[in-house]
Structure formats: C-alpha cells, structure tokens
Amino acid sequence: MSTTAQHKIGSGFGAGSTADEVLAGIDLTGRLAIVTGGYSGLGLETTRALTRAGARVVVPARRPAVAHETLTGLDDVEVDELDLGDLESVRGFAERFLASGRAVDFVIDSAAIMACPETRVGPGWEAQFATNHLGHFALVNRLWPALEPGGARVVSVSSRGHHASGIRWDDVQWRHGYDKWEAYGQAKTANALFARHLDRLGQDAGVRAFSLHPGGILTPLQRHLPRAEMVERGWIDEQGNPLNPEGFKTPEQGAATQLWAATSPRLDGMGGVYLEDCDIAEPAPADGERVGVKDWASDPEQAARLWTLSAELTGVNAFA
C-alpha cells in the first residue's frame, strides 16, 4: 500500500488557475461524474466545466426544481433528488443510480453548509457534521459498487476552516457549548479524514480519494451568515460589495482545485492527501498560520477512528 507524501509536487497551476485551465487538454468524453451541490456556487462551476470537457454529470439536489432551472441549457446533465441530511434520501438516490447500471468515474462531494445556527437533523445529529460529512460518507459507501475500478476518484471538499477544530471525540454532536465556526471546522476536518481513510481502503481496487481547500470564495455557502458579521470580518461593505477582491477567488478559480483533484494525470497513483491551490498542500506550520493541513486532519489513526464511528452512526460500510 503506497502513501502519498503531503508535500507540493509543482503542478504548474496555482491560486489563480481556473477550472477550464486545469481541464485544458483533458477529454472527459464518455466519463461520468456525480457532483453534490452541483447547481450552486463552486459545484455549479464544477458541473459547467466538466460538461465543457465532455463529461456527463449527475447532480443530486435537495431542491430538484431549483437545480433543473439553474442547469437549464447545459448538455449531458441530469438531476435527481438527494438530501444529505436524510439518510433515507441518500439511500434512495444511491439505489436509483445503482439500478441504472452505470459506472462512476468521479464523485465530487461539493455540497456543504457553513456556520449555521445550531440545527439538528436525523436522530438529533449536529447539522454541519451530519450534512457535510455523514451524508457524504453514506453516499460514497452506497455508491461503492458503481465506482470504476482502476481509475475512479472521490474528491471530498474540505476547507481551511478545518484549522478551527479537530474531531471532538467526547462530543461529536455538539450537545454542549455549540460554536458554529468550530462545528464547521470539525465537519471540514471530517471531510479530510474521510478521504484519507477511503483512499487507504480503496487503493487495492484502484479507487483513490483526495480532500482539498478550494480557497476563499463568496458564494451561497455564506447564506447563514448575517451581513453584519461579514462586514465585521472585512469581507464585504455595508452594501454587500466585496471589500478585498484580491483576497477572494472567483467561482471559476474556486472550482479549479476540485477539478484538478478529480482529473489530473499528475495525481495518478496518488491519493489520501489534502490539496490547495491546485497542488498537494504542505503540512500546516507550527506558527498557527492558516495554510496547509493540520495534523488532526491528516492523521491515519484518527481517520480510521472516524470511519468506524461514521459506519456505526450511518449503518453503512462498504468495506465491512
């Protein structure tokens, strides 16, 4: 079993690279991708870029009518219903897809919620951990029979937000002292650990997994944040205009790293690592600067522990 080093490889791309630039020269004709959240924000840009490169894209959507309207005019895109916060909805989507008999080349777990007020879903689970992590965990495990052996990739969209919190093993569901940003951080750490352990389990079948930070981008992901909070953080002015455009990526730039993770030949034979700015990231520095990946989001023992917990919570484990 090979372990990919958590160090840059010199991809030739960077923070300013766009979705179309990382896909230049890559022909995805005949390939199939599933993109959660593929009708909004970075997911929408990912869907658009994949179809321009020739792929067919399945977009699971909590709001299918909105997805159909948003994706009107795009060729080779289909929409199906999926609510990541509802495990029965996850099961239903996966069963319908498996019944189609098709193989999947790329699963890009792009859907997410961020810094929402304390919300409970399913059997009382904290919504960010449940939606961002457990829903995707169950989805990928249920789709496992369809993942193309010897070439499929699973891309788990994490965030630099993972620096805010590791896994709170004594209170994963935030029963005490809820903090919306730390809860988001835990969920994003979970996304990275999920990819780490999935890659370990899937290597023998040739299925690889990556996690990543897409960059700072103003998208509907910020929908739960009051305008006053975004003004206080220096993101926007009182009228909602970006205050520091150079500090944010465009959606086209933000989608680039997940597309590079899914399709780049430079990553052949690699997996389990965390990416940023269209390259493998470095380990986070000791001085606390919010770049690279924290130890708690890349530790293989914590990744295995989270996998076991997630399987117990969801009742789903393709590798049991």
N, C-alpha and C positions, 0 to 999 in steps of 0.2 A: 504494500500500500504506500503510495507516494504522498508526501506532504509538501505543499507549495509554500515557499518562503514568503513571509509577509514583508516584502520589500519591492520597491519600484522596479519595473523591467524596461523603462524607457519606451513607452508605447508610441511616441511620436505625436500624441494628442495631449490636450491639456484642458484647463478650466474653461477656455473659450471655445472649445470644439463643439460643433453642433451634431445633432442626430444624423443629418444627411452626410456630414463629413466622415463620421466613423463608419457609415454604411457604404461609402463610396467604393465601387468595385466589387461589392458583395451581392451576389444574386441569390435571392431567397425564394425564387420560383419553386413551387411545389412544397414549400415548408409551411408548417402550421404553428402559430403562436397563440397562447392564451394569456391575455393581459387583464388582470383585475384592475378596476379603476380606469379602464381603457377609454373612457369617454369624458374625462375631466383632467385638467392640469397636465402633469407630466405623462400620465397614462394616455391621454388623448394624443399628445405629440408622439409618443411611442407607437401608438396604433397607426397614425398617419405615416410615419417614417417606414414602418415595417411594410405597409401596403405599397408604398412607392418602390421598395426594394423587391417586390414580387410576392411577399408572404400573404397567406390567408390568416386572418386574425379573428379569434373568438373573444368577445368582450362580455364577461359575466357582469351583470349590473343589478344593483339594488333597486334602481329606478329604470326599468327597461324602456319605458316610454321616452324618458329624457335621453337615454342613450341612443335610441333609434333616431330621435330628432337631431342630436348632436352629430351623429355619424352619417347622416344623410349625404349621399353623393360619393362616399368612399366605396370603392370596389373591394370585393373579397373580404368583407367584414360581416360577421353575424353576431347577434346579441341574444343572450339568454339570461334568465333571472338567477341572481345569487345574492344573498345577504350573508356576509361573512360573520355577522354576529349571531346567526341562527344555524346551528349545526345540521338541522334537518334540511334547511335550504342548501347548505353545502353538499349534503348527501344527494339531494335531488338533482342538482346541477351535474355532479360527477357521474351519477348513474345515467343521466341523459346523454352526456358526452361519451361515456364508455360504450353505450348502446349503438353509437354511430360507427363504431369500429375503426375510428381514425387514430393515427399515431400523433403524438405531440413532440415538436422539436424544441420549443421554448415555452417555459412558464415564467411570466414576469409578474411577481407579486407587488403591484404598484399601489393598490388601494390602501388608504390609511385615514385615520382620524388623528387630530393633534390637539393636545391641551384643552380637551373638552371639560365641562363641569362634571363632577362625579356622576357617573352613569353606570347602571347595572344592566347586563344583558344575560340571556340564557338562565342558568341556575344561580344568578347573583354574581356573575363574574364582572370584574372591572372592565369597562368597555374598551379601553385602548389596548390592554393586554389581550382581551378576547378577540377583538376585530383585527388588529394589526398582526397578531401572532397566532393565536389558537385557530382562528378561521382559516388562515393560510396553511397552517400545519395540517389541519384535517383535509383541506382541499388537495394539497400535493400528495398526501398519503393515499387518498382515494383515487387520485388520477394516476398513481404509480404504474398500473398495468398498461397505460397508454403511452408512457414516456418512452421515446425512441431509444432502444439500447444502442450503446456505442456512439452516442452523439448528442443526446438531449441535454439541455442546460436549464437549471432552475435559478432564477435571479430574485433574490429577496431584497427589496428596497428598504434599507435601514436608514440611518441619518446620523449626522454629527450629534444630534440630540442624545445619542446613546451615552455620551460623556456625562450626562446628568445623573445616571443611575445604573448600577448593575442589577442583577435579579435579586429582589428582596425575598430571599428564601423563607423567611419567617412570616411573611405577609404579602404573598404574591398578588393577592386580590385587593390589596389596599383596604382592609377592613378598618384600619386605624390611621388617622392623620393624612388623609388624601391630599396630595400635591399634584396638580395637573401636569406640571412640567417634569417632575420626577417620574410620574406614571408614564408619560410619553417616553422618557428616557429608558425606563425598564422595557417597554414594548419594543423599542428600537434595538436595545441590546439583545432581546429575544430574537429579533429578525436575524441578527448577525450570527448568534449561536445556532439557530436553526439551520442556516446554510452550512455552517461549519460541520455539524454532525451529519446532515443529509449527504454532504459530499463524501464523508467517510463511509457511510453505508452504501452509497450508490456507485462508488468507484468501480467495483467489480463488474457492474453492468454497463460501465462507460457513461454513466449519468453524472454530471458534475454540477456543483452549486456554488454561487457567489453571493455575497452581500455587498452593499455599497451605500455611500453618501452621495446623493445626486447634486448637492450644492444648495445654496440659499436661493429660493425662487418664490416670488409672490404668486400664489395660485389659490384656488378654492380650499386648499388644505388649511388656510388660516381662518376659515369661516367661523370657528368657535371663539376667536379672539376679539374682544371689544376693540373698537377703533382707538380708544384712549390708550390701551395697552400697547398697541403697535406704534402709536405716536411716541409714547414714553420710551420704547425700545429704539427709537430713531429710524424705524423702517419707513414710515410714511408721514406726511404732514397732515394738518387738520382736515384738508380736503380729500385725503386718501391718495395723494400722489407720492410715488417713491422718492425718498429723500436722498438715497445713495444708490443710484442706478448701477454704478460700477461695483457695488458690493453684492449685487444680486445677479444671478444668471437669468437669461431668457428661458422660457419653457423649452425652446429648441436646444439650448445648451444643457438645461437640466436633464433632459431625456437622454443625452448622449452616453452617460456612463452606464446606464442600464442596458442600452442597446449594444454598447461595446462589450459588456459582460456576456450578453446573450449570443453574440455573433462573431466576435473577433477570433481569427485564426491564431493570433498571438497567445491566446489562452488555452489552446488545445493541450490536453494533458495536464492542465492545472485545475485547481478548484479549492474551495473551502476558505478562501481569503476574502478580505474586505477591501473594497476599491473606493477611490475618489478621484475626481478629475481625470477620468478615462485612463487610469493606471492602477496597479496594485498600490495600496496605501502603505505607509510606514507605520510601525508601532507608535502610539501616542507618546510624546515626550514627557519626561518627568516633571517639567515645569508647569504642567497644567494647561498648556495651550491646547485649544480645542481643534486639533488636527490629528489625522491618523486614527488608529483603532486602539481602544483601551484594552488592557489585559482581560478585563472581565467580559469583554465581548468576543474574545478570540480563544479563550481557554478551553481545550478539548474536554476536560473533565466537567466543567460547568455546562458545556454543550451537551454532553451525554446525559447529565442530570436533568437538564431542561427537557430533553427529548423524552425521557422516562416520565416526567411529570406531565408533559403535554399529552402523551399517549394515555395516561391514566385519566386525565380530565376529559379528553375528547372521545375516548373509547376507540380510537383509530390508530393503527400502527401497521404499515405495510410490511414491516420487517420482523414482525413478531413470529 
